[in-house]
Amino acid sequence: KLEEYGFALSDASKAIEVDPKYAKAFYRRATCYLQIAKPQLAVADFKKVVALEPRNTIVQSQLTATQKLVRRIEFEKAIEVEGEKNPVERCHEIIAEGQLFEFP
């Protein structure tokens, strides 16, 4: 695993063009999408694998887990206040400003 997801993504897409029923190519592309933080695209490909191989319980569980991830990301975006800094950035600012501890 050389972590060259761009090449793997391209190869899987080409394989799908050649054979639109090639479940393994959809599976590989889905896992690449997960690795490059595009879970919504991974869900679509996992669904295609499940449609092609309905008895594949491993892919079914990966689909469910990825759908949960997408829902979590969407929820976090929904509750995020516009213009609010993320907590890690705010912590770094507080430390840099010396506001970590207040002394009397």
C-alpha beads as a LAMMPS data file, in Angstrom:
LAMMPS data file: protein, C-alpha beads

104 atoms
103 bonds

1 atom types
1 bond types

-500.0 500.0 xlo xhi
-500.0 500.0 ylo yhi
-500.0 500.0 zlo zhi

Masses

1 110.0

Atoms # bond

1 1 1 0.000 0.000 0.000
2 1 1 1.882 2.970 -1.280
3 1 1 -0.851 5.428 -0.307
4 1 1 -0.992 6.775 -3.838
5 1 1 -4.722 7.199 -3.703
6 1 1 -4.913 9.486 -6.731
7 1 1 -3.499 6.768 -8.995
8 1 1 -5.649 4.086 -7.394
9 1 1 -8.721 6.279 -7.789
10 1 1 -7.958 6.834 -11.457
11 1 1 -7.308 3.131 -12.067
12 1 1 -10.546 2.116 -10.362
13 1 1 -12.524 4.688 -12.360
14 1 1 -11.026 3.404 -15.619
15 1 1 -11.859 -0.173 -14.651
16 1 1 -15.459 0.888 -13.987
17 1 1 -15.632 2.530 -17.413
18 1 1 -14.508 -0.737 -18.995
19 1 1 -16.824 -2.894 -16.871
20 1 1 -19.616 -1.054 -15.013
21 1 1 -20.420 -4.236 -13.083
22 1 1 -16.911 -4.710 -11.674
23 1 1 -17.692 -4.638 -7.959
24 1 1 -14.041 -4.793 -6.885
25 1 1 -13.286 -1.548 -8.747
26 1 1 -16.194 0.214 -7.009
27 1 1 -14.949 -1.138 -3.673
28 1 1 -11.393 0.065 -4.281
29 1 1 -12.602 3.467 -5.392
30 1 1 -14.793 3.732 -2.283
31 1 1 -11.856 2.976 -0.008
32 1 1 -9.767 5.572 -1.850
33 1 1 -12.499 8.147 -1.346
34 1 1 -12.451 7.382 2.374
35 1 1 -8.685 7.842 2.498
36 1 1 -8.883 11.246 0.834
37 1 1 -11.728 12.379 3.119
38 1 1 -14.610 12.170 0.633
39 1 1 -16.996 9.861 2.483
40 1 1 -20.098 10.977 0.538
41 1 1 -18.534 9.639 -2.661
42 1 1 -17.510 6.470 -0.839
43 1 1 -21.126 5.878 0.194
44 1 1 -22.251 5.961 -3.444
45 1 1 -19.634 3.390 -4.457
46 1 1 -20.306 1.136 -1.452
47 1 1 -24.016 1.211 -2.411
48 1 1 -23.086 0.107 -5.916
49 1 1 -21.049 -2.815 -4.525
50 1 1 -23.967 -3.857 -2.301
51 1 1 -26.289 -3.707 -5.324
52 1 1 -23.877 -5.888 -7.317
53 1 1 -23.083 -8.234 -4.408
54 1 1 -26.058 -8.184 -2.005
55 1 1 -24.646 -10.990 0.149
56 1 1 -21.356 -9.182 0.830
57 1 1 -21.779 -8.477 4.542
58 1 1 -18.360 -6.845 4.868
59 1 1 -19.247 -4.145 2.358
60 1 1 -22.690 -3.757 3.924
61 1 1 -21.087 -3.016 7.285
62 1 1 -18.596 -0.617 5.664
63 1 1 -21.503 1.157 3.972
64 1 1 -23.330 1.511 7.292
65 1 1 -20.228 2.838 9.046
66 1 1 -19.533 5.319 6.257
67 1 1 -23.145 6.517 6.263
68 1 1 -22.836 7.137 10.026
69 1 1 -19.644 9.099 9.396
70 1 1 -21.386 11.255 6.780
71 1 1 -24.312 11.915 9.151
72 1 1 -21.879 12.887 11.920
73 1 1 -20.015 15.292 9.626
74 1 1 -23.306 16.829 8.485
75 1 1 -24.470 17.184 12.092
76 1 1 -21.237 18.872 13.140
77 1 1 -21.529 21.279 10.213
78 1 1 -25.131 22.024 11.147
79 1 1 -24.310 22.959 14.743
80 1 1 -21.209 24.918 13.856
81 1 1 -21.731 28.613 14.410
82 1 1 -20.763 30.684 11.407
83 1 1 -17.604 32.665 12.117
84 1 1 -16.801 30.628 15.207
85 1 1 -13.233 29.370 15.382
86 1 1 -12.683 25.715 15.899
87 1 1 -11.709 24.765 19.479
88 1 1 -8.137 23.771 18.607
89 1 1 -7.438 27.113 16.934
90 1 1 -8.932 28.950 19.902
91 1 1 -6.761 26.963 22.350
92 1 1 -3.642 27.842 20.372
93 1 1 -4.612 31.526 20.457
94 1 1 -5.195 31.445 24.210
95 1 1 -1.820 29.821 24.807
96 1 1 -0.071 32.285 22.491
97 1 1 -1.720 35.225 24.263
98 1 1 -0.690 33.925 27.670
99 1 1 -4.297 33.725 28.848
100 1 1 -3.998 30.127 29.935
101 1 1 -3.677 30.992 33.615
102 1 1 -4.820 34.108 35.405
103 1 1 -2.779 35.105 38.423
104 1 1 -4.073 37.551 41.040

Bonds

1 1 1 2
2 1 2 3
3 1 3 4
4 1 4 5
5 1 5 6
6 1 6 7
7 1 7 8
8 1 8 9
9 1 9 10
10 1 10 11
11 1 11 12
12 1 12 13
13 1 13 14
14 1 14 15
15 1 15 16
16 1 16 17
17 1 17 18
18 1 18 19
19 1 19 20
20 1 20 21
21 1 21 22
22 1 22 23
23 1 23 24
24 1 24 25
25 1 25 26
26 1 26 27
27 1 27 28
28 1 28 29
29 1 29 30
30 1 30 31
31 1 31 32
32 1 32 33
33 1 33 34
34 1 34 35
35 1 35 36
36 1 36 37
37 1 37 38
38 1 38 39
39 1 39 40
40 1 40 41
41 1 41 42
42 1 42 43
43 1 43 44
44 1 44 45
45 1 45 46
46 1 46 47
47 1 47 48
48 1 48 49
49 1 49 50
50 1 50 51
51 1 51 52
52 1 52 53
53 1 53 54
54 1 54 55
55 1 55 56
56 1 56 57
57 1 57 58
58 1 58 59
59 1 59 60
60 1 60 61
61 1 61 62
62 1 62 63
63 1 63 64
64 1 64 65
65 1 65 66
66 1 66 67
67 1 67 68
68 1 68 69
69 1 69 70
70 1 70 71
71 1 71 72
72 1 72 73
73 1 73 74
74 1 74 75
75 1 75 76
76 1 76 77
77 1 77 78
78 1 78 79
79 1 79 80
80 1 80 81
81 1 81 82
82 1 82 83
83 1 83 84
84 1 84 85
85 1 85 86
86 1 86 87
87 1 87 88
88 1 88 89
89 1 89 90
90 1 90 91
91 1 91 92
92 1 92 93
93 1 93 94
94 1 94 95
95 1 95 96
96 1 96 97
97 1 97 98
98 1 98 99
99 1 99 100
100 1 100 101
101 1 101 102
102 1 102 103
103 1 103 104
